[in-house]
Amino acid sequence: MSFLARRATAVAPSLSRAFSASARRDIAKITLVGNLAATPEVKATSTGREVVEYAVASNSGRGENRHTSWFRVAAFIEEGPRRDFLTSLPKGSTVYVEGDAIMNTYNDAEGKPRSALNLYQRNIEVLRRPTPTE
């Protein structure tokens, strides 16, 4: 057994989270590439905090097997240049979004159980802006 292998087995159990003082959080990460369904909008939450909300459409398959999945994304970005940039992106922009995915369950108005996948943006990159039509 090599030195590194012995060291990894001897040290790993005791130092599995020594790099962080925070508690472990089980959270799903998601990477999404798709097109903006509309220009992102700033909305206020029930607590008065502002959030930028937008939807991303991602396509898979070809021809008759083509399927579009829609994702709602929320970004908690303070007022400033980053938020101005995000809210200025036009519909149809191709974006790369990294974020946290959280599944919430609730009962709808008819009392039926429903679930929704909520995405909270960590990072966004614009891959392509739509070409202006004249």
Secondary structure, 3 states (H helix, E strand, C coil): CCHHHHHHHHHCCCCCCCCCCCCCCCCEEEEEEEEECCCCEEEECCCCCEEEEEEEEEEECCHHHCEEEEEEEEECCCCCHHHHHHHCCCCCCEEEEEEEEEEEEEECCCCCEEEEEEEEEEEEEEEECCCCCC
